[in-house]
C-alpha cells in the first residue's frame, strides 16, 4: 500500500491546534470533512471515538493511529496531524504523542484498512522518519516526507 494514494496534501495539519485527545481527533475528522473526504462528520467522529473507548490507539513512541469504520466514506481516507505540544493519548507506553494519523474506512472493507495500519506501523519504526515528522514545520514538509519515503 502506498499511503500517498490515500493521503491528500490538504488533509495534513501542522501544527494541530488542540492539545487533548478528543479535540485533536475532532480536528482531524473536521479536516477530512472540510476536504469532502467523508459524507457524515458526526458518524465518522462517533466511529473513531467509539473505537478509542475500546482501547487507546496510542501505539507508543509518540504515535497514535486513531481509526474507525463507518458508512460515511466510500474508500479508505487518511489525515495526519503533528502536535508541537505532546498530547496525552493514554498510550500503551504511557508517553504522550506528537504524531497522530487518522484512518477511516467503509465498514465493509477490512483489507485496505489493515494494510494501511501495517504500512504506517512499519514506517514509524524508522526513527529518522519519525523524528523528521515530529520536527516538520509545515503541512508541505509532512506530505513531502511521506511522498519521498513512499518512492524510495
VOGU-3710 file (C-alpha; in Angstrom, 3 decimals, decimal comma):
1> xxxxxxxxxx> 0,000/0,000/0,000  1,200/3,482/-0,926  -0,052/5,907/1,709  0,129/8,948/-0,563  -2,616/7,325/-2,644  -4,976/7,845/0,287  -3,412/10,901/1,962  -4,271/14,217/0,329  -1,919/17,166/0,995  -4,929/19,148/2,234
11> xxxxxxxxxx> -5,545/16,503/4,930  -2,324/17,230/6,803  -2,245/19,713/9,693  0,918/21,211/11,193  0,674/22,123/13,963  -2,513/20,753/15,464  -4,351/23,499/17,325  -5,726/21,265/20,084  -3,814/19,652/22,916  -6,143/16,926/24,152
21> xxxxxxxxxx> -7,021/13,583/22,605  -10,681/14,069/21,734  -10,174/17,604/20,413  -7,206/16,507/18,270  -9,215/13,611/16,812  -12,098/16,004/16,139  -9,713/18,421/14,434  -8,538/15,688/12,049  -12,103/14,497/11,369  -13,024/18,122/10,596
31> xxxxxxxxxx> -10,087/18,259/8,175  -11,423/15,211/6,333  -14,895/16,752/6,339  -13,784/20,145/5,009  -11,903/18,378/2,219  -15,001/16,349/1,290  -13,299/13,038/2,115  -16,274/11,911/4,222  -20,037/12,310/3,896  -21,087/12,453/7,557
41> xxxxxxxxxx> -18,772/14,137/10,062  -20,738/13,004/13,126  -20,822/9,355/12,032  -17,060/9,358/11,467  -16,328/11,092/14,756  -18,612/8,657/16,612  -16,950/5,626/14,976  -13,429/6,826/15,791  -14,248/7,834/19,365  -16,097/4,559/19,961
51> xxxxxxxxxx> -13,015/2,648/18,810  -10,867/4,840/21,059  -13,033/3,970/24,091  -12,479/0,272/23,393  -8,708/0,647/23,575  -6,385/3,588/23,107  -4,846/3,876/19,668  -1,723/5,427/21,184  0,698/2,749/19,984  3,699/4,128/21,861
61> xxxxxxxxxx> 6,831/6,059/20,906  4,863/9,289/20,470  2,468/7,913/17,839  -1,315/7,470/17,760  -3,340/5,928/14,946  -6,983/6,624/15,752  -9,222/4,805/13,312  -12,754/3,743/12,663  -15,082/2,155/10,165  -18,420/3,545/9,056
71> xxxxxxxxxx> -20,674/4,198/6,081  -19,613/7,855/5,839  -16,823/7,094/3,370  -16,736/5,014/0,225  -12,979/4,412/0,446  -10,148/4,475/2,948  -9,203/8,048/3,869  -6,408/9,437/5,995  -5,466/12,621/7,852  -2,204/13,427/9,622
81> xxxxxxxxxx> -1,619/15,895/12,428  1,610/16,893/14,117  1,267/18,272/17,636  4,007/20,626/18,761  2,844/20,186/22,357  2,614/16,454/23,204  -0,904/15,100/23,762  -1,851/12,527/26,400  -3,380/9,667/24,415  -3,332/7,019/27,164
91> xxxxxxxxxx> -0,699/5,269/25,041  0,469/1,757/25,787  3,870/3,092/26,906  2,323/5,903/28,981  4,046/8,583/26,891  2,252/11,448/25,126  2,058/11,638/21,324  3,146/14,162/18,719  2,183/12,235/15,582  -1,492/11,439/15,003
101> xxxxxxxxxx> -2,546/9,521/11,912  -6,300/9,155/11,462  -7,731/6,409/9,255  -11,376/5,975/8,324  -12,681/3,223/6,087  -16,007/1,810/4,952  -17,462/-0,731/7,369  -17,362/-3,463/4,738  -13,713/-3,031/3,667  -11,237/-4,586/6,051
111> xxxxxxxxxx> -8,284/-5,320/3,748  -7,168/-1,771/2,863  -7,694/-0,664/6,475  -5,408/-3,406/7,818  -2,827/-2,784/5,063  -2,701/0,930/5,895  -2,313/0,237/9,627  0,530/-2,173/8,872  2,247/0,269/6,492  2,035/3,127/8,989
121> xxxxxxxxxx> 3,362/0,905/11,768  6,339/-0,126/9,628  7,092/3,483/8,670  7,011/4,581/12,294  9,655/2,003/13,196  12,114/4,185/11,264  13,349/6,588/13,944  14,812/9,010/11,400  11,490/9,273/9,542  9,542/9,616/12,796
131> xxxxxxxxxx> 11,857/12,387/14,058  11,564/14,204/10,729  7,758/14,123/11,050  7,880/15,392/14,639  10,148/18,255/13,606  8,283/19,197/10,432  7,429/22,876/10,284  4,640/22,763/7,736  1,935/20,698/6,117  4,003/20,642/2,931
141> xxxxxxxxxx> 7,023/19,250/4,803  4,977/16,360/6,206  3,424/15,470/2,863  6,829/15,666/1,173  8,307/13,325/3,806  5,588/10,745/3,080  5,993/11,190/-0,680  9,777/10,786/-0,620  9,567/7,773/1,653  6,926/6,070/-0,478
151> xx> 9,089/6,461/-3,591  12,303/5,071/-2,071
//
